[in-house]
């Protein structure tokens, strides 16, 4: 008789624990969908600025941890008065391709003084998103100095 009472007590305790954990799991999912704010990040000398939000959904931790989809949105500001200089936000997106983790760059350029440029983009199977903000001359792509000098700021890393 005592064994059945003990088992009944354990069953009730386990049910109460699961019922309490369910709202917490739902809250974590809805917070994940809402997005995480990042920035502001600045170029050297505060000549350019970038800030925004990042939303990662559907993290998969089977073989290589990645998010099914990552959406990045925000604004880039050019704080230089010269018409020949632009503010750049350069994103390095590391994604899964088979068992490899290659990366690609996504750049956003703003050449209008103190008028922000809005941007939004998304990628699939993302492992990591990094950002670098630069202020450089007007060009079709950022220079090698912008891409390879200094440090990248990590906005998202799948765990």
Beta strands, then each sheet from edge to edge (+ up, - down):
strand 1: 36-42
strand 2: 48-60
strand 3: 66-78
strand 4: 85-95
strand 5: 103-110
strand 6: 117-137
strand 7: 153-157
sheet 1: 1+ 2- 3+ 6- 4+ 5-
sheet 2: 1+ 2- 3+ 6- 7+
end
